[in-house]
Amino acid sequence: MIVMDESGEQNPYLLGVHAPVHDEITAENLTVVGEIPADLNGVYLRNGPNPRFSMKGRYHWFDGDGMIHAMHFENGRARYRNRFVRTRAFLAEDSGLRWTGVMENPKGNPFGNTHGLNLKDSANTDLTYHRGRVLATWYLCGQPYSIDPLSLETLGAETFLDTLTGDFMAHPKLDERTGELFFFDYGPRPPYLSYGVVGASGKVEHSVDIDLPGPRLPHDMAITERYAVLMDLPLYQDLDAARQGRYKLTFDRELPARFGVIPRRGREIRWFEAKPCYIYHVVNAWEEGDEIVMDVCRVGRPAPSGTGSPLIRMLSYLKLDARLHRYRFDLATGTTSEGPVDGDRNTEFPSIDARAVGRPTRYAYNVSVKDADVNLFDGLVRYDTKAGSVQEYFYGEHRYGSEAPFAPRDGSAGEDDGYLVTFVTDEREGASEVQILDASDITKGPIARVLLPVRVPLGFHATWVRPDQLRNSG
């Protein structure tokens, strides 16, 4: 078991609930506490970093190989499966090649992404359903990998019928009503940002370069019925440090946050300015008259604040401190208004009803971030942004969960008519389970708990694949 990187320091992202697992298994006939709802059918899949080998140098949480953990619910039964994402780099490591990570000079690495960013593309970040497959994606823009949602077999790099010419972001947006998939690509050299649309045909049907003043680190985007929203945020890599082979981020409080509104298939972008910040994740966006409304998890202090060893600085950089925040971009006047929806709770990794992306939504399901040196998700928070109310559910002492996607019940009629599903791991016992909660009232706690024979490490993003979507796979 890996417990430290080659620096010799005990790295907390290799210990406890973050420690990697090494075996790929399939488990059925699982013990259930309570009763799995008969109208909960589909697959819950969650991605995350899970290093097979020690890094060359210091390990960063974002460096690990992608591993997908999945729970398939069908007719009141559950089956667990986990598999690595077999990326190009993963397969190359079978022959003995090794990469350094984000914390080290990448110049000696075997290969990277198409922009020449010589880091290991591990497809460890998000999962998005698209045309019968699930796309596993990487946070710094890389190749999306197609995954079978039931077997978790890696079907290969997704090229969108050989029309993808660059890289692909971590969090693409699927409009289920049109079948379009919206994405961006970014890199350290011009063009610093490009925007694209995969049509219902499965091909990239539209792409345009976006003019930026320099390289940036955008992570997410939004769509509405007629527009896409891109970001130019004042967090970027220090170029002098990069030339010396060091990874250092700069947050420039003298620069505004800028949000670019572009018609879905358009080429002209309009920029709206707001207070400086960083945004990892968008909740949703939609149109109200002449305004675009966008809810996000806003980070006000994204740059590392700690001093000391590289490990201490990394822990400071990774620590999430976000608040639910709403922007309004007035297309008639060109002005921005903004303010907190919840200025108190540190919540992130938001989930909504995927059927309503780009349309008005009322509910958001976020993870609660514990105040700790490492990222630990100690509960769930349900926001009703129309009523202005909040529900909370906490897992209990030393128990931590995952992003909890909304799983509509069979015949679901609305965005809280269903369930939330999440992996939960007990730090003391090293045991994991899947919890199922009623999305309309999470305060009641789990309806059912499915006990797992293996530990599931904490990870990144998750998705829910419905039975009608599963019928399109294969």
Stockholm file with secondary structure:
# STOCKHOLM 1.0

chainA/1-474         MIVMDESGEQNPYLLGVHAPVHDEITAENLTVVGEIPADLNGVYLRNGPNPRFSMKGRYHWFDGDGMIHAMHFENGRARYRNRFVRTRAFLAEDSGLRWTGVMENPKGNPFGNTHGLNLKDSANTDLTYHRGRVLATWYLCGQPYSIDPLSLETLGAETFLDTLTGDFMAHPKLDERTGELFFFDYGPRPPYLSYGVVGASGKVEHSVDIDLPGPRLPHDMAITERYAVLMDLPLYQDLDAARQGRYKLTFDRELPARFGVIPRRGREIRWFEAKPCYIYHVVNAWEEGDEIVMDVCRVGRPAPSGTGSPLIRMLSYLKLDARLHRYRFDLATGTTSEGPVDGDRNTEFPSIDARAVGRPTRYAYNVSVKDADVNLFDGLVRYDTKAGSVQEYFYGEHRYGSEAPFAPRDGSAGEDDGYLVTFVTDEREGASEVQILDASDITKGPIARVLLPVRVPLGFHATWVRPDQLRNSG
#=GR chainA/1-474 SS CCCBCTTSCBCGGGSGGGCCCCCCCEECSCCEEECCCTTCCEEEEECCBCCSSCCSSCCCGGGSCBEEEEEEEETTEEEEEEEECCCHHHHHHTTTCCCCCTTSCCTTSSCCCTTCCCSCCCCCSEEEEETTEEEEECTTCBCCEEECTTTCCEEEECCTTTTCCSCBCSSCEEETTTTEEEEEEECSSSSCEEEEEECTTSSEEEEEEECCSSCCCCCCCEECSSEEEEEECSEEECHHHHHTTCCCEEECTTSCEEEEEEETTCSCCEEEEECSCEEEEEEEEEEETTEEEEEEEEESCCSCCCCSSHHHHHHHHHCCCEEEEEEEEETTTCCEEEEEEESSCCEEEEECCGGGTTSCCCEEEEEEECSSSSCCEEEEEEEETTTTEEEEEECCTTEEECCCCEEECTTCCSTTSEEEEEEEEETTTTEEEEEEEETTCGGGCCSEEEECSSCCCCCSCEEEECHHHHTTCC
#=GC SS_cons         CCCBCTTSCBCGGGSGGGCCCCCCCEECSCCEEECCCTTCCEEEEECCBCCSSCCSSCCCGGGSCBEEEEEEEETTEEEEEEEECCCHHHHHHTTTCCCCCTTSCCTTSSCCCTTCCCSCCCCCSEEEEETTEEEEECTTCBCCEEECTTTCCEEEECCTTTTCCSCBCSSCEEETTTTEEEEEEECSSSSCEEEEEECTTSSEEEEEEECCSSCCCCCCCEECSSEEEEEECSEEECHHHHHTTCCCEEECTTSCEEEEEEETTCSCCEEEEECSCEEEEEEEEEEETTEEEEEEEEESCCSCCCCSSHHHHHHHHHCCCEEEEEEEEETTTCCEEEEEEESSCCEEEEECCGGGTTSCCCEEEEEEECSSSSCCEEEEEEEETTTTEEEEEECCTTEEECCCCEEECTTCCSTTSEEEEEEEEETTTTEEEEEEEETTCGGGCCSEEEECSSCCCCCSCEEEECHHHHTTCC
//
